[in-house]
Amino acid sequence: MTIHVTPESGGFGAHVEGIRLADELTASEVAQIRTIWLRHQVIWFPDQPLTHAQLERFTGYFGPFGDDPFVEHVEEHPHVLEVRREADEKVSPFGSNWHSDWSFQTCPPIATMLHSKIVPPVGGATWFADSYRAYDALSSSTKATLEKLVAIHSARRPYTLRGFLASGGHARSMKINPSDKAMDTQAHPVIRTHPETGRRCLWVNQAYTIGIRDWCQQEADELLRTLCDHATQTEFVYVHKWEADMLCMWDNRCTQHCAQGGYDGFRRVMHRTVVGAAANA
């Protein structure tokens, strides 16, 4: 097979064809995909029917499985999380605030795989923001200031009992398990260097970044609001539209994303895996 790549304008995001992900892949094929992924950050493969086991096998080519806390997984497949929203649900879609997956962990996932099963006829897009370009667009003086700062991340907003109830979690079809563990915090640099590409990126997000080390809360909130607005402005965003049996793979180290609604009255079902950070050397 010959792998064909069609990049989006500007190179952020790419459509990949010419390979069957349900098959066992060679080391050369996996290396090609990894190169494409590192270059374009968000890549997608249309027309890829996959079982849970096949999705797990493909994920495993890129590193060990990551840990998905607070959300129950598919029975007999502890690494597969089902992202489901029923036609009659009134709450916002799961993951509808801008975020990088599980940035509150000590070693957040390097990659997320999302495989579409049931796609509504309208709405349901996923927006991705390019954290490389967000960093590149900062002034030299702002970069110098941010280099010294450390951000505090936590899952408390969505995954404590209070956050769960406030977001209407009891009305979701997804099985979310709020916990006091969501109060834990983890520090990460505001500016990070990607361990594989060496590029710099702005790494804060609306959902999980809750403060700046040694700053008062008000000043931290103001800075984070400014940075998050900067990072997700239109010029840095790719809007991904789904088709059934499409697999999308993105790099959590240099992107953030959010799920969009607009499909009330229709069911949407996706299956998700994450690649753990042990590969993030």
Secondary structure, DSSP 8 states (H G I E B T S, - for coil): ---EEEE-TTSSSEEEES--TTS---HHHHHHHHHHHHHHSEEEESS----HHHHHHHHHTTSSB----SB--BTTBTT-EEEEE-TT--S--TT-S-B-TTTTSSS--SEEEEEEEE--SS---EEEEEHHHHHHTS-HHHHHHHTT-EEEEESHHHHSHHHHHHTTGGG-SS-B---GGGG-EEEEESEEE-TTT--EEE---TTTEEEETTS-HHHHHHHHHHHHHHHTSGGGEEEE---TT-EEEEETTSEEEEE----TTS-EEEEEEEE-GGG--
